[in-house]
């Protein structure tokens, strides 16, 4: 049973990643890698700062990866991706706009408001 499961899983991955490989699969994988990079950027920045921080690069990786994933969803006609990434991309853009507008001022957090 375990051997059959392994063979079926191997066949599945071969079909998904090799047999059906095309431009859009490569585009989608790059989009996911770009989107995932935002977590690495945030983690490294937080480790360097010694506290949890969200650097500007996080938002640019979010926007870039989200926008590419949205394009992928539109091309593949995937409503779940279109709705999710469409709304998320608007939020990323808005966050970047707010950061740019308030550049130079201290970022407002719950801790800063309480003091």
C-alpha positions as CSV (number, residue, x, y, z in Angstrom):
1,X,0.0,0.0,0.0
2,X,2.8,2.4,0.9
3,X,4.6,1.6,-2.4
4,X,1.4,2.2,-4.4
5,X,0.9,5.5,-2.6
6,X,4.5,6.6,-3.4
7,X,4.1,5.6,-7.1
8,X,0.8,7.5,-7.3
9,X,2.3,10.6,-5.7
10,X,5.3,10.4,-8.0
11,X,3.1,10.1,-11.1
12,X,1.0,13.1,-9.8
13,X,4.0,15.3,-9.3
14,X,5.4,14.3,-12.7
15,X,2.2,15.2,-14.4
16,X,1.8,18.5,-12.6
17,X,5.4,19.8,-12.8
18,X,6.9,18.1,-15.8
19,X,4.3,16.9,-18.3
20,X,2.3,20.1,-18.0
21,X,5.2,22.5,-17.8
22,X,4.6,25.7,-19.8
23,X,5.2,29.4,-19.6
24,X,2.3,30.0,-17.2
25,X,3.5,27.3,-14.8
26,X,7.0,29.0,-14.8
27,X,5.4,32.4,-14.4
28,X,3.2,31.2,-11.5
29,X,6.2,29.5,-9.7
30,X,8.3,32.7,-10.0
31,X,5.3,34.7,-8.6
32,X,5.1,32.4,-5.6
33,X,8.9,32.6,-5.0
34,X,8.7,36.4,-5.1
35,X,5.7,36.4,-2.8
36,X,7.5,34.0,-0.4
37,X,10.6,36.2,-0.4
38,X,8.7,38.7,1.6
39,X,8.7,36.5,4.6
40,X,12.5,36.0,4.3
41,X,13.0,39.7,4.1
42,X,10.8,40.3,7.1
43,X,12.4,37.6,9.1
44,X,16.0,38.8,8.4
45,X,15.0,42.4,9.1
46,X,13.4,41.4,12.4
47,X,16.4,39.3,13.5
48,X,18.8,42.2,12.7
49,X,16.5,44.7,14.7
50,X,16.0,42.3,17.6
51,X,12.2,42.8,17.3
52,X,9.4,42.2,14.9
53,X,9.6,44.8,12.1
54,X,8.0,45.1,8.6
55,X,10.5,46.7,6.2
56,X,9.4,48.5,3.1
57,X,10.8,45.7,1.0
58,X,8.2,43.4,2.5
59,X,5.4,45.5,0.9
60,X,7.2,45.6,-2.5
61,X,7.7,41.8,-2.5
62,X,4.0,41.5,-1.5
63,X,2.8,43.8,-4.2
64,X,5.1,42.2,-6.9
65,X,4.4,38.6,-6.0
66,X,0.7,39.3,-5.5
67,X,0.3,41.2,-8.8
68,X,2.1,38.4,-10.7
69,X,-0.1,35.8,-8.9
70,X,-3.1,37.8,-9.9
71,X,-2.0,37.9,-13.6
72,X,-1.5,34.1,-13.4
73,X,-5.0,33.7,-11.9
74,X,-6.5,35.8,-14.7
75,X,-4.6,33.9,-17.4
76,X,-5.6,30.5,-15.9
77,X,-9.2,31.7,-15.1
78,X,-8.9,30.8,-11.4
79,X,-11.6,32.7,-9.5
80,X,-10.2,31.9,-6.1
81,X,-6.8,33.4,-7.0
82,X,-8.4,36.4,-8.8
83,X,-10.5,37.3,-5.8
84,X,-7.9,36.7,-3.2
85,X,-4.9,38.4,-4.9
86,X,-7.0,41.2,-6.4
87,X,-8.1,42.4,-3.0
88,X,-4.7,41.7,-1.4
89,X,-2.8,43.6,-4.0
90,X,-5.0,46.7,-3.4
91,X,-4.1,46.4,0.3
92,X,-0.4,46.2,-0.5
93,X,-0.6,49.2,-2.7
94,X,-2.5,51.1,-0.1
95,X,0.1,50.3,2.6
96,X,2.9,51.5,0.3
97,X,1.0,54.7,-0.3
98,X,0.5,55.3,3.4
99,X,4.2,54.6,4.1
100,X,5.3,57.0,1.4
101,X,2.9,59.6,2.7
102,X,4.2,59.3,6.2
103,X,7.9,58.9,5.4
104,X,10.0,60.6,7.9
105,X,7.4,60.4,10.7
106,X,7.6,57.7,13.3
107,X,5.5,54.7,12.5
108,X,2.4,54.5,14.6
109,X,1.9,51.2,16.5
110,X,-0.4,50.2,19.3
111,X,2.5,50.6,21.8
112,X,3.3,54.1,20.6
113,X,-0.3,55.3,20.8
114,X,-0.7,53.9,24.4
115,X,2.3,55.9,25.7
